[in-house]
């Protein structure tokens, strides 16, 4: 199934300079009790080091950490963070490795806590909630929840993304117009924080109104990871769930998937046709994105690939067992193709889980078979692109000096149930958008970095030229999504809006996030180039 490319942590042995204790023998365990991996300290001389570095999705990013720690328990994380802080080392976390810009794989990264072996997904009867560890991928989460209890979470469409980065940014996907973002169902977190005394400890924060740690939970419902501490466990239960029956605590998993697709050959597509297609798609989404509207049953994508690709496509996806959903899909396909010669086709129904957890590698599907180097820039949209913006998109996708097949602009549907939540109820302030757009390209030759980065950066800047080269929150655009970090926007060359990256990411919620930061990370241990700043 076509998808938007996507689109984010270390103890143990070793260095006397770091002051990290050498991992000793594992303590005796009761008979039959499983022993988790770690803590394992992997340093540059270890043959495992390069494998762990290459876990990052974006090979354009470069870091040479002194230590990568494989952890298996919360206690491991506490020990690692304690030792790193005592040694004055910058510590970051990695779950799936999908951070698209240099907030984890950065030149100043010294200690990485890698959660790849903390990937459990299970029901916790003590909390009447589902527990997910940060190293679990979305595919593992979806599969275990569906096979075990017939439920799901409305997270992203790319199956290898890790829970640890996706959840705190309130990631979204094909089920989010029906059920909200993934963190809209977050009940509690366990997180390792560092106090003013410089000591690490684990705390639990829940959404319960009486919980004194509730602000820390709130900050992890959309502000992104790496701002306040390292989350070691997430618990999920939908806010409206009243039963203790696990099969009733989260949204039901879709029964099947019906796909509608419109493929348009670039050789038949004039600029006027392209503008009409973009307007048709965007207008339908604007008019069908209210919470609870019948159209919210549909997830759609407008994927405008480079002319060098040969064709571009539009898709729509529904669960045909939802009453009226297939009629919604038919209306969507008719609206998208109005006034054009392209004709839609429908595929399916198909099993939902298999098709949701077996997406091809995003780079390989574009023909990039080497170590993939990505650049992606994202924007929230309240309204469709104007016709002038559509002409800008057309110009960049047909540029004679940049005929490169993997380059594209993609827009996916948002809105629906996402917009039923108040902007300050969670840390996700973008509750009036209807679409999310991204400019993307991927390549595997390092010498080509300037060409591809230049195309992506100038395209995005020209697309939002009226607001300083970025999607400033106004009546048409609504800022940035934290799960797609973009370090370009620290540079006035690419961000002429006068707004900081933090303002574009967090909007009116930013002062409250700074207050949470001052309470839970007063030493600014957990930071990156675009993280929440101390007040």
C-alpha positions in Angstrom: 0.0 0.0 0.0 1.4 3.5 -0.8 2.6 5.4 2.2 4.2 8.7 3.2 7.8 8.2 4.1 8.7 8.7 7.6 8.5 9.5 9.9 13.3 9.2 17.5 18.3 6.3 23.7 22.7 4.2 27.1 24.7 2.0 30.8 27.0 -0.2 31.8 30.5 -1.2 31.5 33.5 0.4 30.4 35.2 3.7 30.5 36.9 5.0 33.6 36.7 8.5 32.1 32.9 8.2 31.9 32.8 6.8 35.4 30.4 4.1 34.4 30.7 1.0 36.5 31.7 -2.2 34.8 28.7 -4.5 34.6 29.3 -7.4 36.9 27.8 -10.9 37.0 24.0 -11.0 36.8 22.5 -11.4 40.3 21.0 -14.7 41.1 17.4 -15.0 40.0 14.6 -17.2 41.3 14.3 -20.4 39.4 12.3 -20.0 36.2 12.5 -16.2 36.2 13.6 -14.7 32.8 16.7 -12.5 32.8 16.3 -9.4 30.6 19.2 -8.3 28.3 21.7 -5.8 29.7 22.9 -3.6 30.9 25.4 -3.9 28.1 28.0 -1.2 27.3 29.0 -1.1 23.6 32.0 1.2 22.9 33.6 2.1 19.5 36.0 -0.9 19.7 33.2 -3.4 20.1 32.1 -5.3 16.9 28.5 -4.5 17.8 29.1 -0.8 17.7 28.6 -0.2 13.9 25.5 -2.4 13.9 24.0 -0.2 16.6 25.0 3.0 14.8 23.3 1.7 11.7 20.0 1.2 13.5 19.3 4.9 12.7 16.8 5.3 9.9 18.4 8.4 8.4 22.0 7.5 7.5 22.7 11.2 6.6 23.0 11.8 10.3 26.3 11.3 12.0 27.2 10.6 15.6 30.1 8.8 17.4 28.8 8.2 20.9 31.3 7.1 23.5 28.9 4.5 24.8 25.7 2.8 23.5 23.9 1.0 26.3 21.5 -1.9 25.6 19.0 -1.9 28.5 16.4 -4.4 29.6 14.8 -2.9 32.7 14.0 0.5 34.2 16.7 -0.1 36.8 19.2 -0.4 34.1 18.1 3.0 32.7 18.4 4.6 36.1 22.0 3.3 36.5 23.0 4.4 33.1 21.6 7.9 33.5 23.0 8.3 37.0 26.5 7.5 35.8 26.3 9.6 32.6 25.1 12.7 34.6 27.8 12.2 37.2 30.3 12.2 34.4 28.8 15.3 32.7 27.9 13.4 29.5 25.1 14.2 27.2 22.6 11.3 27.3 19.9 10.6 24.7 17.5 7.7 24.0 16.8 5.6 20.9 13.8 3.4 20.4 13.1 2.6 16.7 15.8 5.0 15.4 13.5 6.9 13.1 14.3 10.4 14.2 14.6 12.3 10.9 17.0 15.0 12.0 19.9 15.3 14.3 18.3 15.3 17.8 19.6 11.8 18.7 22.3 11.2 16.1 24.0 14.5 16.7 27.7 15.4 16.9 27.5 16.1 20.6 25.8 12.8 21.6 28.0 11.0 24.0 25.8 8.3 25.7 22.9 6.5 24.0 20.3 4.5 25.9 19.1 2.0 23.3 15.7 0.5 24.1 15.8 -2.1 21.3 15.6 -5.0 23.7 12.8 -3.4 25.8 9.9 -4.3 23.5 7.2 -6.0 25.6 3.5 -5.4 24.9 1.1 -6.9 27.4 -2.0 -6.3 29.5 -1.4 -5.0 33.0 -4.4 -6.0 35.3 -3.1 -3.9 38.1 -3.7 -0.7 36.1 -6.5 -2.1 33.8 -4.3 -0.9 30.9 -2.0 -2.1 28.2 1.7 -1.7 28.9 4.0 -1.0 26.0 7.8 -0.7 26.3 9.6 1.9 24.3 11.6 -0.4 22.0 8.4 -2.1 20.6 7.8 -1.2 17.0 4.3 -0.1 15.8 4.0 -3.4 14.0 4.7 -5.3 17.2 2.2 -3.2 19.1 -0.6 -3.6 16.5 0.0 -7.3 16.1 0.0 -8.1 19.8 -3.0 -6.0 20.6 -5.0 -7.4 17.7 -4.1 -11.0 18.1 -4.4 -10.9 21.9 -7.5 -8.8 22.4 -8.9 -7.6 19.1 -8.0 -3.9 19.9 -5.6 -1.4 18.5 -4.0 2.0 18.9 -4.4 4.8 16.3 -0.7 5.3 15.6 1.4 5.7 12.5 1.4 3.8 9.2 5.1 2.9 9.1 5.5 -0.4 11.0 9.2 -0.2 12.1 8.8 3.1 14.0 9.5 2.7 17.7 6.9 3.4 20.4 9.4 5.4 22.5 9.6 8.2 20.0 6.2 8.0 18.4 4.0 8.1 21.4 5.3 11.3 23.2 4.8 13.2 20.0 1.2 11.9 19.7 1.8 10.2 16.4 -1.1 9.7 14.1 -2.1 7.4 11.2 -4.8 5.7 9.3 -7.2 5.2 12.3 -6.7 8.7 13.9 -9.6 10.4 12.1 -11.8 7.9 13.9 -10.0 7.6 17.2 -7.6 10.5 17.7 -3.8 10.4 18.1 -2.0 7.5 19.8 -1.2 9.6 23.0 -4.9 10.5 23.2 -5.2 7.0 24.7 -2.2 7.3 27.0 -3.1 6.5 30.6 0.3 6.6 32.3 4.1 6.6 31.9 7.1 5.4 33.8 10.0 7.7 33.3 13.5 8.1 34.5 14.1 11.7 35.5 17.0 13.6 37.1 16.4 16.0 40.0 18.2 19.1 41.1 20.5 16.9 43.2 21.7 15.2 40.0 20.4 11.8 40.9 18.3 9.7 38.5 15.1 8.0 39.7 12.0 6.4 38.1 8.6 7.9 38.6 5.1 7.1 37.4 2.8 9.8 36.1 -0.9 9.2 35.2 -3.7 11.2 33.8 -5.7 10.9 37.0 -6.7 14.4 38.2 -5.5 13.7 41.7 -2.0 12.5 40.6 0.6 15.1 41.7 2.8 14.0 38.7 0.0 14.6 36.2 1.8 17.4 34.5 4.6 15.0 33.5 2.0 12.7 31.9 0.5 15.7 30.1 3.8 16.7 28.7 4.2 13.3 27.1 0.9 13.6 25.1 2.4 15.6 22.3 5.6 17.5 23.3 7.9 14.8 22.0 10.5 12.6 23.6 13.9 13.7 25.0 12.6 16.8 26.8 12.0 15.7 30.4 13.5 12.2 30.9 13.6 8.7 29.4 10.2 6.9 29.3 10.6 3.2 30.1 7.0 2.1 30.0 3.7 3.4 28.6 0.2 2.3 29.7 -2.9 2.8 27.5 -6.6 2.9 28.2 -9.0 5.1 26.3 -10.4 8.0 28.2 -14.0 6.8 27.8 -13.3 3.2 28.8 -15.2 2.1 31.9 -14.9 -1.6 31.8 -12.1 -3.8 33.2 -12.4 -6.1 30.2 -9.2 -5.7 28.2 -11.2 -6.1 24.9 -13.2 -3.0 25.8 -10.3 -0.7 26.8 -9.1 0.5 23.4 -10.5 1.0 19.9 -11.5 -2.2 18.1 -9.0 -3.3 15.5 -10.4 -2.8 11.9 -11.8 -5.9 10.4 -10.6 -5.2 6.9 -9.3 -2.6 4.5 -10.7 -1.4 1.2 -8.4 0.8 -0.9 -9.3 3.2 -3.6 -6.6 4.6 -5.9 -6.2 7.1 -8.6 -3.0 6.9 -10.7 -2.3 9.8 -13.0 0.4 9.7 -15.7 2.6 12.8 -15.7 2.6 12.7 -19.5 -1.1 13.5 -19.5 -1.0 16.0 -16.7 -0.9 19.7 -17.5 -0.2 22.4 -14.9 -3.9 23.2 -14.9 -4.8 19.5 -14.4 -2.4 19.3 -11.5 -3.9 22.4 -9.8 -7.4 21.0 -10.3 -6.4 17.6 -8.8 -4.8 19.3 -5.8 -7.9 21.5 -5.3 -10.3 18.6 -5.7 -8.4 16.5 -3.1 -7.9 19.3 -0.6 -11.4 20.6 -0.8 -12.9 17.2 -0.1 -10.6 16.8 2.9 -11.6 20.3 4.2 -15.3 19.5 3.9 -15.0 16.0 5.5 -12.8 16.4 8.5 -15.2 17.4 11.3 -15.2 15.1 14.4 -17.8 12.4 13.9 -18.5 13.2 10.2 -19.0 10.3 7.9 -15.9 11.3 5.9 -13.8 10.8 9.0 -14.0 7.1 8.4 -11.6 7.6 5.4 -7.8 8.0 5.6 -6.5 9.6 2.4 -3.2 10.6 0.9 -2.2 12.9 -2.0 1.2 11.8 -3.2 2.6 14.1 -5.8 5.8 12.4 -7.0 8.4 13.9 -9.3 7.6 13.8 -13.0 10.7 11.6 -13.3 8.7 8.9 -11.5 6.3 8.7 -14.4 3.1 8.9 -12.5 1.6 10.2 -9.2 -1.3 8.9 -7.2 -4.1 9.6 -4.7 -5.4 6.9 -2.3 -8.3 6.5 0.1 -8.7 3.7 2.7 -11.7 2.6 4.7 -12.9 -0.3 6.8 -15.8 -1.5 4.6 -17.5 -3.1 7.6 -18.2 0.4 9.0 -21.8 1.3 7.9 -21.6 3.8 5.0 -17.8 3.7 4.7 -17.7 2.3 1.2 -20.1 5.0 0.0 -17.7 7.6 1.6 -14.9 6.1 -0.4 -16.9 6.2 -3.6 -17.8 9.9 -3.0 -14.2 10.7 -2.3 -12.9 9.1 -5.5 -15.6 10.8 -7.5 -14.7 14.2 -6.0 -11.0 13.8 -6.5 -11.3 12.9 -10.2 -14.0 15.5 -11.1 -13.1 17.3 -14.3 -10.1 15.0 -15.0 -9.7 12.0 -17.3 -8.2 9.8 -14.6 -10.3 6.9 -13.4 -10.1 5.3 -9.9 -9.9 1.7 -9.1 -10.8 -0.1 -5.8 -8.7 -2.9 -4.3 -9.9 -5.3 -1.7 -11.2 -5.8 0.8 -7.9 -7.0 2.3 -6.9 -8.1 5.8 -6.1 -5.0 7.9 -3.3 -6.3 10.1 -1.2 -8.0 7.3 -1.4 -4.9 5.1 -0.7 -2.5 8.0 2.4 -4.3 9.4 4.2 -5.4 6.2 5.0 -2.1 4.4 8.0 -2.2 2.2 11.1 -0.4 3.2 10.5 3.3 2.4 13.8 3.9 0.7 13.9 0.6 -1.2 10.4 1.1 -2.5 11.8 4.3 -4.1 14.7 2.4 -5.7 17.3 3.6 -3.2 19.1 0.4 -2.2 22.2 1.9 -0.4 22.4 3.5 3.0 19.4 5.9 2.8 19.9 9.6 3.4 16.7 11.5 4.1 15.4 15.0 4.2 11.8 15.6 5.1 10.0 18.8 6.1 6.5 18.8 7.4 3.6 21.2 7.9 0.2 21.2 9.5 -2.5 22.6 7.2 -5.9 23.9 8.2 -7.0 24.4 4.6 -5.9 23.1 1.2 -3.0 24.5 -0.7 -4.0 27.6 -2.7 -3.8 27.4 -6.4 -0.7 29.5 -6.4 0.9 27.0 -3.9 -0.2 24.1 -6.2 1.6 25.8 -9.1 4.7 26.1 -6.9 4.5 22.3 -6.2 4.1 21.6 -9.8 7.1 23.7 -10.7 9.4 21.9 -8.2 8.2 18.5 -9.3 8.8 19.2 -12.9 12.1 21.2 -12.6 14.3 20.3 -15.6 17.4 20.6 -13.3 16.1 18.2 -10.7 14.4 15.2 -12.4 14.8 12.7 -9.5 12.2 10.0 -9.1 12.2 9.5 -5.3 11.4 13.2 -4.6 7.8 14.0 -3.7 5.3 16.2 -1.9 2.8 14.1 0.1 -0.3 15.2 2.0 -2.3 13.0 4.4 -5.6 13.5 6.1 -5.8 14.7 9.7 -8.7 16.1 11.6 -11.7 14.0 12.6 -11.5 12.7 16.2 -8.1 14.4 16.5 -9.9 17.7 16.5 -12.4 16.7 19.2 -9.8 17.3 21.9 -9.1 20.8 23.3 -5.7 22.2 22.4 -4.7 22.4 26.0 -6.1 19.1 27.2 -3.0 17.4 26.0 0.4 18.8 24.9 -0.8 18.5 21.3 -1.9 22.0 20.3 -2.7 21.3 16.6 -6.4 20.4 17.0 -7.9 22.3 14.1 -5.8 21.0 11.2 -7.3 18.8 8.4 -4.1 17.7 6.7 -0.4 17.2 7.2 2.0 17.9 4.3 5.6 16.8 3.8 8.3 17.5 1.3 10.5 14.5 1.0 13.5 13.0 -0.8 15.9 10.1 -0.2 19.2 9.2 -1.8 22.3 7.1 -1.0 25.3 9.0 -2.4 26.8 11.4 0.2 28.3 13.6 -2.5 24.8 14.4 -3.6 23.8 15.9 -0.3 23.9 19.5 -1.5 21.7 18.8 -4.5 19.0 17.0 -2.6 19.1 19.2 0.5 19.0 22.3 -1.6 15.9 21.1 -3.6 14.0 20.2 -0.4 14.8 23.3 1.5 14.1 25.8 -1.2 10.9 23.9 -2.2 9.6 24.2 1.4 10.6 27.8 1.8 9.0 28.8 -1.5 5.8 26.8 -0.7 5.4 28.9 2.5 7.0 32.1 1.2 4.0 34.2 2.3 4.7 33.4 6.0 8.5 33.5 6.1 9.2 30.1 4.6 7.4 28.1 7.4 3.8 27.2 8.1 3.0 29.9 10.7 -0.2 29.2 12.7 -2.9 31.2 10.9 -6.2 30.6 9.1 -4.5 28.2 6.6 -1.5 26.6 8.3 -0.8 25.5 11.8 2.9 25.0 12.6 5.0 21.9 12.9 4.7 18.3 14.2 7.3 17.4 16.8 7.8 13.9 15.5 9.4 15.4 12.3 12.3 17.5 13.8 13.7 20.0 11.3 17.0 21.7 12.4 16.9 23.9 9.4 14.4 26.1 11.1 17.0 27.2 13.7 18.5 29.2 10.8 16.9 32.5 9.6 17.8 31.5 6.1 15.0 28.9 6.2 12.8 30.4 8.9 12.1 34.0 8.4 8.9 34.0 10.4 10.2 35.5 13.6 8.9 32.5 15.5 11.1 30.1 17.3 11.0 26.4 16.4 9.4 25.8 19.9 6.6 28.2 19.1 5.9 26.5 15.8 5.9 23.1 17.5 4.0 23.8 20.7 2.1 27.1 20.2 0.2 28.3 23.3 1.2 25.2 25.2 4.9 26.1 25.3 5.0 28.1 28.6 3.3 25.2 30.4 5.8 22.8 29.0 8.6 25.0 30.2 7.0 24.9 33.7 7.0 21.1 33.6 10.6 21.1 32.4 11.7 23.3 35.3 10.1 20.9 37.8 11.2 17.6 36.3 14.5 18.4 34.5 15.8 21.4 36.3 19.4 20.7 35.2 18.4 20.4 31.5 19.9 16.9 31.3 17.4 15.9 28.5 17.9 18.2 25.7 18.4 18.5 21.9 18.6 21.3 19.4 14.8 21.8 19.3 13.8 20.6 22.8 11.8 22.5 25.4 13.9 25.1 27.0 14.0 26.0 30.7 12.1 29.2 31.4 
